[in-house]
Amino acid sequence: MNLNPLPSTISRNGGCTLTGALAVTTSVRDSITIIHGPDGCSHHNFSLLHATLLDNDCMTVPRVMSSGLGEHEVIFGGEKALLNAIHRAAEEQPGIIFVLSTCITDTIGDDVAGICGHAGVPVSLIPGSGFLGGNFETGFSNALMALSDTIRTSTGPPLPGSREKNGLVNLIGEKNLEYEVEQNFAEIKRLLSLLDMRVHVRFVHKSSVNELGTLPDGSLNIIREPSLTHVGDYLQKLFGIPYVNSFPVGMTGTLLFIGETAKKAGISEEEPVQKERESQQQMLDEFSDLAGKRVSLPLLPGSPGYREICEVMDAAGLMVETGGIDLPVPIPFPVGTAGISRMLHGWRRVLS
Amino acid sequence: MSHCINPLWPCALTGAVSALSGFKGLAVVIHGSSGCYYYPATLLHRDLHSTFLVEQEVVFGTGERLIEVIEAIRPEYQKIAVVNSCVPSVMGEDIKTILEGFDVIVIESPGFMGDFEAGYHAAVRALPVRLHDELPGVNIEGINLIDPFANGNQREAERFLDLMSIDRGGISFCNDVFHNLDNVPGYFLSVNPDLSVGRGKNFGSLLGIEAITSVIRKIADAIESADPGPAEDEIRTVEERLFRASDKYLKRYDPPSVAVFSTYSYCTFAADTLKRYLDADIVYCGSRNPPPPDDLRVKKITSLPEVEGVVCSQSPDLVLGSSFEQSVAKDAAFVGLTPPIRGEVRLLSRPLAGTEGVLGLMEAVLNACMDRKKWHP
């Protein structure tokens, strides 16, 4: 069973679909995730998540249940094992049970959807089979879509008419495993405060099922990055919420972000944009000692972040020359003005 | 098998890859999806290859892709090992026939086959080892690259053999050069009996003072040129230091109650050592791999909630285990014994084997227990 069409440009080494899905599901605080596969799939993934979360000062081990497929289930089918695992998970009365299918269960043809649909408890099924389904990004996106469906089922369709502009913003698809996830969140919060708006639901970052259920109360969604635009489209279709399709990157990009957010929220953009422009100038003044330093461009024209890097170098007065010092560029590109400030600190260390 | 929350131990595929990737000159190809590749690659930090299978290969057969990968890498290696993962394994393709004409080793090690040790043993059994009893030297076995003590154990075993004036002719399973497998002496010395090669004559293990003492005697009996004197002197000195430090601790504090979670051999080593020097109360010994049926002290434990249950019910003063155990250790002192050990900087090659291993374990335990007493008097 293949629940995801195979993109013609699929990357062979884009990571495991399960890891991507788990990056979302394990961030739902009162959930249990069942991986329907051998114990190894569960161990590998929660161990990788544990390593990454420790880097983010999170000492808690994400809770992942394995349906524990062995040779017997591979030969005779694993549906009973899955049903047992679901019933065991339900005993703990979680806010939601996620079931992730795997390579092996899709290959042996277990009717995972059928079992989840008739388990007697609400279950959110996320296609997670690796090479049958895609890569890390696919798993991440599959989980967000499945969770959107679950919310829609519990809240029903949006009421007709235009949405109230209430200043509540949902953040969609934060990269829970990235090292600076909280710093990026803080920067978005700061930028939204310039518009008298605030973050409502983090979809999904350390959220409870009840909190996630209030997602439709938001009047604007901000998507983490353009690769998740289809999730933004889907949420707009389900709940009628418009969206901005990326966190801000680059100096001009940050000003444009404020402008677009203001426009979609029906707020005047002039004053907040001017305020942020002044903040950016103050930030650059702190790095005036970098002006005139000889550097080389660390990216090729056309590559992601190239335009933003050129802009920052130009604004900081750096001289781009052949043989100049190579500067590190964080991947993904830093978020907002605060991100650029941290990047400039890193550059100062290299150049001093 | 039944459901399990947070399974604590890697699968057979990871075990096989860990064993094989220890041999320089041997290419390891994981025949599976990128997910199957990514975890061992992250743990082992070795050059691994993979077929990174995608859907059309699962539908139309994986042979062509496998041959493509092998053709691409074979100029760089003396030999290639293919480790089969879950999906190609159940597809029923005959990998050995597909690869007829290629000089490869094929290891059936899908994750559903079992745990890490099952895969490690399957891989070691498949290695083309040529034993020559007449060759001088002693091989070291039980090196496992995902074990944070692997480097330290190997160095300590080498130091021990030097101390006994044993010829450096043996090889290390599994951290050596592939072509050395052509000339393997007949004697073996273990730093982790759970990962025994199962070949030749085994002198026993270097885990714990009693085991080391026994090994010295056996080597001296079997190898005429061996000199047991320096090793025996070292044992006496080390024991004196251990008893002195432990006595000092016991003058001030009661023996700790201890829960140990690791693989079987590490578990029993740690439990016996703490009993011997600190008269510790071993409240629980939980093994990742199946313990021998006749050892009732040790229970198999596979999931994190089970560990948490033990910690809650026994309230040990000290927990030995991995970062997973540390996450549920609450107020107990913690010492890392089992992979993964995360959240701390580890640069030194610490051993568990040999006299330095015993000293290292006791040093870590005493410091952890005393630190805990300072903060929780």
Interface residues (C-beta under 8 A of the other chain):
Chain A: N2 L6 I10 R12 N13 G14 G15 C16 T17 L18 T19 I34 G37 P38 D39 G40 C41 S42 H43 H44 N45 F46 S47 L48 H50 A51 L54 M59 T60 V61 R63 V64 M65 S66 S67 G68 L69 G70 E71 H72 E73 V74 A81 N84 A85 R88 C103 I104 T107 I108 G130 F131 L132 N135
Chain B: M1 S2 H3 C4 I5 N6 P7 L8 W9 P10 C11 A12 L13 T14 G32 S33 S34 G35 C36 Y37 Y38 Y39 T42 S50 F52 L53 V54 E55 Q56 E57 V58 C86 V87 V90 M91 P110 G111 F112 M113 D115 T302 L304 S323 F324 S327 V328 P340 R342 G343
